């Protein structure tokens, strides 16, 4: 079982942005030294979200130069917000810079506020996403002599005459990791031999206290497609080895009591940030084309904690993860900097890196 770090920290004031960027760089280097195998980044925009996430491709390229042995991933790229040409070009450049150690999570986006900033209606985001992915595949396959590719997809327009440069390092292109929730996304990942994100809930409820039953359902469906699609064993092993279950907040302490107490401090600050952002989300949802149909539970509720958090002493965390390891989940993605990144929050995140490295990883070997 692999462990990866998710750099999902927020800044609450413009004057904190630079410090957050430098602190996350240091945290990523600590994760490398602690034995984590990949650094994943979000793709978010506006609203005091996450300063590195406004162009996490750039940040990934910067970190890749400092940590050439690491894998880099995105959880996830909001496909409707990216022109398909720029989407393909950036992925190819990072694929080259990382020598193929790139995992590109893809999704249709999260908030109407982000959509309207790029001229996309939230109600149309899934269709724009699917068409962008189809266009990306055409662009990856295009040679110099092929006919022009016409792009007419919502705000994304264009006509591509030549090939995309640079060419991908990986045969075809870097793997696109979808969330294995719907049949189409599960089939895309499995049939292409790509890893997938394995969710712990089933909409319309985005949370709950029985995450494993959902993980088992989605992982089994994904694995069935992957293993029945005619791939060689090395492709199957690589895909399963990077099949990813994500915890938005991971916190480990010496005792369960300490971990729960510190977790609640982290989540209270995180929820405060979410509530501050709610006003802007409400403005974005002022018309029917940008209404969200699902709602995430309060971060301090047991439903949110049960689905999105991993916490406790090292012994408790090991026992929690053993069923996931036995199921075959290859990668645990750990949100170790969730919420506003104060000095205290960073200390707690580094504490988690240390305890996972020294106690949890060894406890899951063999």
C-alpha positions as CSV (number, residue, x, y, z in Angstrom):
1,X,0.0,0.0,0.0
2,X,1.4,3.4,-1.1
3,X,0.9,6.7,0.8
4,X,0.6,10.0,-1.0
5,X,0.2,13.6,0.2
6,X,-2.6,15.9,-0.9
7,X,-1.6,19.6,-0.8
8,X,-5.1,20.9,-0.1
9,X,-4.4,23.9,2.2
10,X,-6.2,27.2,2.1
11,X,-5.0,30.8,2.8
12,X,-7.4,33.2,4.5
13,X,-5.7,36.5,3.5
14,X,-3.8,37.6,0.4
15,X,-0.8,38.4,2.6
16,X,-0.7,34.7,3.6
17,X,-0.4,33.4,0.0
18,X,3.3,33.4,-0.4
19,X,4.0,31.8,3.0
20,X,1.5,29.1,2.2
21,X,3.3,28.3,-1.1
22,X,6.7,28.1,0.6
23,X,5.3,26.1,3.5
24,X,3.7,23.6,1.1
25,X,7.0,23.2,-0.7
26,X,8.7,22.4,2.6
27,X,5.9,20.0,3.6
28,X,6.2,18.2,0.3
29,X,9.9,17.7,0.8
30,X,9.2,16.3,4.3
31,X,6.7,13.9,2.8
32,X,9.4,12.7,0.3
33,X,11.9,12.2,3.1
34,X,9.3,10.3,5.1
35,X,8.7,7.7,2.4
36,X,5.5,9.0,0.8
37,X,5.5,8.2,-3.0
38,X,3.5,11.0,-4.6
39,X,2.4,14.5,-4.2
40,X,-1.2,15.3,-5.4
41,X,-2.6,18.8,-5.9
42,X,-6.1,20.2,-6.4
43,X,-7.3,22.4,-9.2
44,X,-9.5,25.2,-7.8
45,X,-10.0,28.9,-8.5
46,X,-11.2,32.1,-6.7
47,X,-12.9,32.5,-3.4
48,X,-9.8,32.2,-1.2
49,X,-9.5,28.5,-2.1
50,X,-5.9,27.3,-2.4
51,X,-3.3,29.6,-3.8
52,X,-1.3,26.8,-5.5
53,X,-4.4,25.3,-7.1
54,X,-5.0,28.3,-9.4
55,X,-2.3,26.7,-11.6
56,X,-1.1,23.5,-10.0
57,X,0.5,22.4,-13.2
58,X,3.1,25.1,-12.6
59,X,3.6,24.1,-9.0
60,X,3.9,20.4,-10.0
61,X,6.6,21.3,-12.5
62,X,8.5,23.4,-9.8
63,X,8.3,20.5,-7.3
64,X,9.3,17.9,-9.9
65,X,12.6,19.6,-10.4
66,X,13.3,19.4,-6.7
67,X,12.0,15.8,-6.3
68,X,12.6,13.9,-9.5
69,X,12.0,10.5,-7.8
70,X,8.4,11.4,-6.8
71,X,5.2,10.8,-8.7
72,X,2.9,13.8,-9.1
73,X,-0.9,13.8,-9.4
74,X,-4.0,16.0,-9.6
75,X,-7.1,15.4,-7.5
76,X,-8.7,16.5,-9.7
77,X,-8.3,18.7,-12.8
78,X,-11.7,20.4,-13.4
79,X,-11.8,19.5,-17.1
80,X,-14.5,22.1,-18.2
81,X,-12.2,24.9,-17.0
82,X,-9.4,24.1,-19.3
83,X,-9.2,24.6,-23.1
84,X,-8.5,21.1,-24.5
85,X,-5.3,22.3,-26.3
86,X,-3.8,23.8,-23.1
87,X,-5.0,20.7,-21.1
88,X,-3.1,18.4,-23.5
89,X,0.0,20.6,-23.8
90,X,0.4,20.9,-20.0
91,X,0.0,17.3,-19.3
92,X,2.5,16.4,-22.0
93,X,5.1,18.8,-20.7
94,X,4.7,17.4,-17.1
95,X,4.7,13.9,-18.4
96,X,8.1,14.6,-20.0
97,X,9.5,16.5,-16.9
98,X,8.5,13.6,-14.6
99,X,9.7,10.8,-16.9
100,X,6.2,9.5,-17.0
101,X,5.5,9.7,-13.2
102,X,2.3,11.6,-13.7
103,X,-1.3,10.8,-12.6
104,X,-3.9,13.1,-13.9
105,X,-7.2,13.0,-12.0
106,X,-10.1,14.3,-14.0
107,X,-13.6,15.5,-13.1
108,X,-16.3,17.8,-14.2
109,X,-15.8,20.4,-11.4
110,X,-17.2,21.2,-8.0
111,X,-18.7,24.7,-7.6
112,X,-20.7,27.0,-9.8
113,X,-18.5,29.9,-8.7
114,X,-15.5,28.4,-10.4
115,X,-17.5,27.6,-13.5
116,X,-18.9,31.0,-14.1
117,X,-15.4,32.5,-13.8
118,X,-14.5,30.6,-16.9
119,X,-17.7,31.1,-18.8
120,X,-19.2,27.7,-18.1
121,X,-22.6,27.1,-16.8
122,X,-22.6,24.5,-14.0
123,X,-25.6,22.7,-15.5
124,X,-23.5,22.1,-18.6
125,X,-20.2,21.3,-17.0
126,X,-20.5,17.5,-17.3
127,X,-21.3,17.7,-21.0
128,X,-18.4,20.2,-21.6
129,X,-16.1,17.9,-19.6
130,X,-17.0,14.8,-21.7
131,X,-16.5,16.7,-25.0
132,X,-13.2,18.2,-23.8
133,X,-11.9,14.7,-23.0
134,X,-13.0,13.4,-26.4
135,X,-11.2,16.4,-28.0
136,X,-8.1,15.8,-25.9
137,X,-7.9,12.2,-27.2
138,X,-8.1,13.5,-30.8
139,X,-5.4,16.0,-30.1
140,X,-3.1,13.4,-28.5
141,X,-3.6,11.2,-31.6
142,X,-3.2,13.9,-34.2
143,X,-0.2,13.8,-36.6
144,X,1.1,16.7,-38.7
145,X,-0.7,15.3,-41.8
146,X,-4.1,14.6,-40.2
147,X,-7.0,16.9,-41.0
148,X,-7.5,19.9,-38.7
149,X,-9.4,19.3,-35.4
150,X,-12.3,21.7,-35.0
151,X,-13.0,22.8,-31.4
152,X,-16.4,24.1,-30.6
153,X,-17.3,23.3,-27.0
154,X,-19.0,26.0,-25.0
155,X,-16.3,28.7,-24.2
156,X,-13.6,26.6,-25.8
157,X,-13.1,27.3,-29.5
158,X,-10.4,26.7,-32.1
159,X,-8.9,24.9,-35.1
160,X,-5.7,22.9,-34.6
161,X,-3.8,22.3,-37.9
162,X,-0.5,20.7,-36.6
163,X,0.3,18.3,-33.9
164,X,0.6,19.0,-30.2
165,X,4.1,19.6,-28.9
166,X,5.8,18.2,-27.0
167,X,4.8,14.6,-27.6
168,X,3.8,12.7,-24.5
169,X,6.5,10.7,-22.6
170,X,4.0,7.9,-21.8
171,X,2.8,5.8,-24.7
172,X,-0.5,7.5,-25.8
173,X,-0.4,9.9,-23.0
174,X,-0.3,10.1,-19.2
175,X,-3.1,8.1,-17.4
176,X,-6.3,10.0,-16.7
177,X,-7.7,9.0,-13.4
178,X,-11.4,9.3,-13.2
179,X,-13.6,8.8,-10.1
180,X,-14.9,5.2,-10.5
181,X,-18.5,6.1,-9.6
182,X,-20.5,6.1,-12.8
183,X,-20.4,3.3,-15.3
184,X,-18.8,5.5,-18.0
185,X,-16.0,6.7,-15.8
186,X,-15.3,3.2,-14.4
187,X,-15.2,1.8,-17.9
188,X,-12.9,4.6,-19.2
189,X,-10.3,3.9,-16.5
190,X,-10.5,0.1,-16.7
191,X,-10.6,-0.3,-20.4
192,X,-7.6,2.0,-20.8
193,X,-5.6,0.4,-18.0
194,X,-5.5,3.5,-15.9
195,X,-5.8,3.9,-12.1
196,X,-9.0,5.3,-10.7
197,X,-10.2,7.2,-7.6
198,X,-12.4,5.0,-5.5
199,X,-15.1,6.9,-3.6
200,X,-16.5,6.2,-0.2
201,X,-20.1,7.5,-0.7
202,X,-22.9,7.2,-3.1
203,X,-24.8,10.3,-4.2
204,X,-27.1,12.0,-3.5
205,X,-25.7,11.6,0.0
206,X,-22.1,12.8,0.2
207,X,-21.0,11.4,3.5
208,X,-21.8,8.7,6.0
209,X,-20.3,6.4,8.6
210,X,-20.0,3.3,6.5
211,X,-17.4,4.3,3.9
212,X,-15.9,0.8,3.3
213,X,-19.1,-0.6,1.8
214,X,-19.0,2.0,-0.9
215,X,-15.3,1.6,-1.5
216,X,-15.7,-2.1,-1.9
217,X,-18.6,-1.7,-4.3
218,X,-16.8,0.8,-6.6
219,X,-13.4,-0.9,-6.4
220,X,-14.8,-4.3,-7.3
221,X,-16.6,-2.8,-10.3
222,X,-13.5,-1.0,-11.4
223,X,-11.3,-4.1,-11.0
224,X,-13.7,-6.3,-12.9
225,X,-13.5,-4.0,-15.9
226,X,-9.7,-3.6,-15.6
227,X,-9.0,-7.3,-15.4
228,X,-11.4,-8.3,-18.2
229,X,-10.1,-5.7,-20.8
230,X,-7.2,-7.8,-22.1
231,X,-4.4,-5.8,-20.5
232,X,-1.0,-7.5,-19.7
233,X,-0.3,-8.2,-16.1
234,X,2.2,-5.3,-15.7
235,X,-0.5,-2.8,-16.9
236,X,-3.0,-4.3,-14.4
237,X,-0.5,-4.2,-11.6
238,X,0.4,-0.6,-12.2
239,X,-3.3,0.5,-12.4
240,X,-4.2,-1.4,-9.2
241,X,-1.0,-0.1,-7.5
242,X,-2.2,3.5,-8.0
243,X,-5.9,2.9,-7.4
244,X,-6.5,5.7,-4.9
245,X,-8.8,6.2,-2.0
246,X,-8.7,9.8,-0.7
247,X,-9.1,11.2,2.8
248,X,-9.6,14.9,2.8
249,X,-8.2,15.1,6.3
250,X,-5.7,12.7,7.8
251,X,-4.5,13.3,11.3
252,X,-2.4,10.9,13.5
253,X,-1.4,11.5,17.1
254,X,0.1,9.3,19.8
255,X,-3.3,8.5,21.2
256,X,-6.9,8.3,19.9
257,X,-8.0,11.0,22.4
258,X,-5.3,13.4,21.3
259,X,-6.0,12.7,17.6
260,X,-9.7,13.4,18.0
261,X,-9.2,16.6,20.0
262,X,-6.7,17.9,17.4
263,X,-8.9,16.8,14.5
264,X,-11.8,18.8,15.8
265,X,-9.6,21.9,16.0
266,X,-8.5,21.4,12.4
267,X,-12.1,20.8,11.2
268,X,-13.5,23.8,13.1
269,X,-11.1,26.0,11.2
270,X,-11.8,24.3,7.9
271,X,-15.6,24.7,8.4
272,X,-15.1,28.4,9.2
273,X,-13.4,28.8,5.8
274,X,-16.2,26.9,4.0
275,X,-18.8,29.1,5.6
276,X,-16.9,32.2,4.6
277,X,-17.0,31.0,1.0
278,X,-20.7,30.2,1.1
279,X,-21.7,33.8,0.4
280,X,-19.9,33.7,-2.9
281,X,-21.2,30.3,-3.8
282,X,-24.7,31.6,-3.2
283,X,-24.1,34.5,-5.6
284,X,-22.9,32.1,-8.3
285,X,-26.1,30.0,-7.8
286,X,-28.4,33.0,-8.5
287,X,-29.8,31.4,-11.7
288,X,-31.0,27.9,-12.6
289,X,-28.1,27.2,-14.9
290,X,-25.8,27.3,-11.9
291,X,-27.7,25.5,-9.1
292,X,-25.9,22.7,-7.3
293,X,-28.0,19.6,-6.6
294,X,-25.9,18.0,-3.9
295,X,-24.7,19.4,-0.6
296,X,-21.7,18.2,1.5
297,X,-22.3,17.8,5.2
298,X,-20.9,20.1,7.8
299,X,-17.2,19.1,8.4
300,X,-17.8,18.6,12.1
301,X,-20.7,16.1,11.6
302,X,-20.1,12.4,12.0
303,X,-21.2,11.9,8.4
304,X,-18.4,14.1,7.1
305,X,-15.8,12.8,9.5
306,X,-16.8,9.2,8.8
307,X,-16.4,9.6,5.0
308,X,-13.6,12.1,4.6
309,X,-11.3,11.7,7.7
310,X,-8.7,9.2,8.8
311,X,-7.6,9.8,12.3
312,X,-6.4,8.2,15.5
313,X,-3.3,6.6,17.0
314,X,-0.9,4.8,14.6
315,X,-2.4,1.5,15.9
316,X,-6.0,2.7,15.2
317,X,-5.1,4.0,11.7
318,X,-3.4,0.6,10.9
319,X,-6.5,-1.3,11.9
320,X,-8.7,1.0,9.9
321,X,-6.6,0.6,6.7
322,X,-6.1,-3.2,6.8
323,X,-9.4,-3.9,5.1
324,X,-8.6,-1.4,2.4
325,X,-5.2,-3.1,1.9
326,X,-6.8,-6.5,1.8
327,X,-9.3,-5.3,-0.7
328,X,-6.5,-4.2,-3.0
329,X,-6.5,-0.4,-2.7
330,X,-3.0,0.6,-3.9
331,X,-2.7,4.2,-2.8
332,X,-4.0,6.2,0.2
333,X,-4.1,9.9,-0.5
334,X,-3.7,11.9,2.7
335,X,-4.9,15.4,3.1
336,X,-2.3,16.4,5.7
337,X,-2.8,20.2,5.4
338,X,-6.6,20.5,5.2
339,X,-8.0,23.9,6.0
340,X,-6.3,27.3,6.6
341,X,-2.5,26.7,6.9
342,X,-1.5,28.3,10.1
343,X,1.8,27.5,11.8
344,X,0.0,25.2,14.2
345,X,-1.8,23.5,11.4
346,X,1.5,22.9,9.6
347,X,3.0,21.5,12.8
348,X,0.1,19.0,13.1
349,X,0.5,18.0,9.4
350,X,4.2,17.4,10.0
351,X,3.3,15.3,13.0
352,X,1.1,13.2,10.9
353,X,3.8,12.7,8.3
354,X,6.2,11.6,11.0
355,X,3.9,9.1,12.6
356,X,2.7,7.6,9.4
357,X,6.3,7.2,8.3
358,X,7.6,5.7,11.6
359,X,4.7,3.6,12.7
360,X,1.8,3.2,10.2
361,X,3.8,2.3,7.1
362,X,5.9,-0.4,8.9
363,X,2.7,-1.7,10.5
364,X,1.1,-2.4,7.0
365,X,4.2,-4.1,5.5
366,X,4.1,-7.8,4.7
